[in-house]
Amino acid sequence: MEDNARLLSLLGSIAIGILGFQFCRKVLPWIYSNIVGPKLMGSSIKLDALGKWAVVTGSTDGIGKAYARQLARKGLNLVLISRSLEKLTLVAKEIRDEFSVEVRIIDVDFTGSEQIYERIRNETAGLDVGVLVNNVGISYNHPEYFVDCCNNDPQFLRNIVSANVHSVTHMTAIYLPGMVVKRKGLIINISSTAGVIPNPLLCVYSATKAFVNKFSDDLQTEYKQHGIIIQSVQPGFVATNMSKIRKPTLFAPSPDTYVKSALATVGIATQTAGYLPHALLQLAIHFTEAVCGEQFARNVVLKNILSTRKRALRRQEKEKQK
């Protein structure tokens, strides 16, 4: 009996030790990256010391525009790159008037050929670029099964990979070499919570965002020793044109609210949801996977996305009938 009690005590101590180790290994870093660091300490990185210029893609709406405004607020000159020359002109004037910084614009379509990157390289040659925000991207009009998606619009498959994957790699290839030479710089790649949780019926979009996470993570390992920060930001829903959410809420904040929160994580987290409620959403899904099993979590997400698809198709049908 005494031996059994000692064995049980030993096993109990081992179990407590394992739980304590897992808590320290996973929970404490999460608390620091999402609460203590950004909320209580804030980013210590002085962005205007990295270079005089910031380049932002997809910069006329939503998260991209919010990053441009926040960077201008911190004193950086801007190169804004998007498809619509009209929108670029309006946003550039707005930022110049409000923040008194220099703003250049380049109108390119990131679903186009590789020649657009040569134009970007030429038109920004000689600029001291310290910050690059790879924000441009496209998503589905509504959740859809892959077979229906690729059969109905095969060009969409090429476009989404071009805008979401090629843009990140090519833009990084343009500006990273200069950052390596001066041994400082910041590259922010906008991924998505969709890239780190189950996301059926949006599988091509979520796969491109998973690429952004992996690309950013490994690139950070390569170039951290050169004084360069490469961060993957994984927003959930934000009230933007892409999400079709008009009114900001706690879990779908305005772009300005989201970006202020995300910038506070620079230098603290290289992979981040950027916003505490979105980090809690990721945590809840991962916890469900761990406790109830991955298939259960996937089924829960699938049920929710199917409901979203049904509502979107109903809206489409009503619009056709008008």
N, C-alpha and C positions, 0 to 999 in steps of 0.2 A: 504493500500500500504506500509506504513511504517513497519507494522508488518511482511508483506511478505518479505520485504528487510532484516529485522533482522533475519528471519528464514533462508533465503538463505545464509546470511552471516555466521550464526551459522553452517549450514550444510557444507558450504565451509570450514570453519575452522576445523570441525571434519574430513572432507575428507583429508585435508592437514596434519592434525595430524596423521591420520592413515597411510598415505603414508610415512610420516617422520619416524614413528615408524617402519614400515616394512623395510625402508631403513637402519635404524640403526641396526635393528635386524638381517638382512640377508646380505645386501650389504657390510656394513663396516667390519664384520668379514671375509667375502670372500676376500675383498681387503687386509686385514691384513694377512690372511693365505696364499694367493697366490702371493702377490706382496711385501707389506711392510715388512712382517716378513722374508721370505726367501731371497728376493732380496736385501733389504737394511740393514737388521740386521744379518741374518744368524743364524744357530743353535748355541745355547750357551752350548749344551750338549757335554762334553768331553768324547768321547766314550771309550777311553783307561782307564778312571777312573772307568768304570762300571765293569771291569773285564779284565783279561789278554787274554782271548780267545773269539773268535767269531765263531759261527757255521753257515754255509751257505749251504742250500740244493739246488740242481739243479745248481751247481756252476761251470760247465765246459764250459758254453756258455752264451751268451746274458746278461740279467740283473743280473743273479746270479753271473757270473764271474766278472761283473763290480762291484757289491757290495763287492765281495771278495777282489778285487784289491784296492778299496777305503778304506776298513777297514784295510788292510795291510799297506796302505800308512799312516794311522793314528797310526800305531804301534801295532795293535792287532795281536796275533797269530791266526791261522785259523784251523778249522776243515772243510774240504771240503767233501761234501757228494753228490754223484751222481751215476749213473748206470755204466758208462764206466770206468773201472780201467785204461785203456790206456789214456783216456783223463784226468782223475784225476791226473795221474802221470805227464803228460806234464804241466798242469796248475800249479800244486804244485811246480814244478821245476822253472817255469817261475816266480812265485811270490816270491819264496825263493831268487832267484838270483837278482831280482829287488829291493826287499824291506827288505831283510835280517831278515825275521821273521820265526818263526817255523810254519810248515804246516803239518798237519796230514790228511790222506785221508781215507774214508770209502766208499767202493763200494757196494751199495744196490739198488734194484729196488723198487721204492715206489708204484708200482702196485702189489707188492707181499704181503705175509701174515704179520700178526702182529709181527711175530718173528723178523723182521728186526729192530724193535724199541728196543727190548731187546739187540740186538747186538750193536746198537748205544749207548744205555745207558751204557753198559759194557765198550765199547772202549773209552768213554769220561769220565768215572768215575774219580773224583778227580780233574778235570779241573775247573778253575775259569772262568766259562762262563758268560760274561756280555752282550753279544749281540747274538741274534738268528735271522737269516733271513730265513723265510719260503718262499722260492722262487719256489721250484720244482712244476711243473704242466704240464698238457698236454691239448691240444685243438683239435678241429676237423682238418682234412686235408683240408677241405673246407666247407663252409656253406651247411647244408643239413637239409631236413625235418626230424622231429623226428622219424616218422614211418619208413622211409627208413633207417635211421641211426641205429635204434635198431634191425630191421629185418636183415640187412646186416652184422652187427657186434655186437651181443649182449655183447660180452666180453668187447667191448669198453666202454659200460656204467659203468661196474664195475670198469674198470681201471681209468676212468676219475674222478670218485668219490673218489677212493682210493688215487690217486695222488694229487688231488686238495683239498680234504676235510680231509680225514683221516691223511694225512701227517701234516697238520697244527695243528690239535688237539693233535695228539700223540707227535709231537716234542715239542709243548708247554708244555704238561704234563711232559716231561722229564726235562726241564730246568727251568720252572717257579718256582717250589718249592725252588730251590737254590737261585733264585733272591729274593724271599720273605724273606728268612732267612737273607740275607745281606742287604735287603731293597734298592736294586738298580738293574737296568737291563733294557734292551731294546729288545723288540720283534717286528720285522718288518714282517708283513704278506703281501705278494704280491698278491693283488686282481687284478682287471681290471676295466677299464671304462665300460666294458661290464656288470659288475655287478650293475651299477647304471643308465643305460639308456636302452631303448628298444633294444633287441638283438635277434630277431627271426632267426630261422635256425641255431642258435648256443645256443639253449635254455639250454641244460645241462651244457655246459661250463659256460654260464652267471649265471646260478643258483648256481653253485659251488662257483663262485666269489662273488655272493651276500651273500652266507653263510659266506665267509671270512670277509666281511665287518661287518656283524651283530655280528659274534663271537668276532671280534676284539673290536668293539664298547662297547659291554657289558662287556667284560673282562677288558677293560681299566677302566670302572666304578668300577669294583670289586677291582682292584689292584692299582689304582692311589694313594691311601692312603699309600701304601707300598713303594712308591718311584719308581714305575715301569712304564715305558712308553710302551704302546702297540699301534702300528700304522698300519693302513691299507693303503697301497699304491695302487692306481688305475690307472696304466698306460693305455694310448691309444696305438696306433701303435708305436712300436719301431723297428728299423732295426735289427731283430734277425732271427735265423733259424725258430722259431715258427711262426713268422708273414710272413715269406718268402719275406720280404722286404730287398733288398740288399744294396741300396744306401740311406744313411741318408738324411732326409729333415727336414724342420722346424717342421712339424707336425709328422714326424717319425724319431726322433733323433737316434743317435748311443746310444748303451747301456751306454757308459761312460758319455756322455752328460746327459742322463736321470738320472742316479744314482747320479751324482754330484748335480743335481738340487733337487732330492728327499731327499738326506741326509740333505740338507739345511733346510728342513721342520721339522726335528726331534725336538720335544719339542715345536713346533709352531702349528702343526696340527696333530690330531690323525687320521683323515680321509682326504686323499689328493690325487689329481691326480699326484702330485709330480713334475709337469712340467707345466709351465704357458700355453703353447698352448693347452695342453690336458685339463687343467682346463677351458679354454675358450670354448673348444668343448663341454664339459659337460654343461657349462652354456648356450650355444646356444641351445642345445637340450631341456634343462629344460625351457628355455624362450619360445621356440616354443610350448612346451606342455601347458604352462600357457596362452599364447596368442591365439594360434590356436586350442588348444584342444589336449588331449593325443592321440586320434585316428589318427589325422592328422600327428603328430610327428612319431607315429609308422609306418604309411604308407610310410612316407618319408624314414625312416630307412629300412623298408622292401624292398622298390624298389632298394635301393642302394645295399643291401645284395644279392638280387636276381641277380643283374648284376655281382657281384663278383662270385656267384655260377656258373653262365653261363660261365664266362671266365675260371674258374677252370675246368669245365667239358670239355670245348673245348681243353684245354691244355692236359688233361688226354687222350682224344681221339687221339690227335696228337701223343702222346708218345706211345700209343698202336699200331699205324700204322707204327712206325719206325722199 
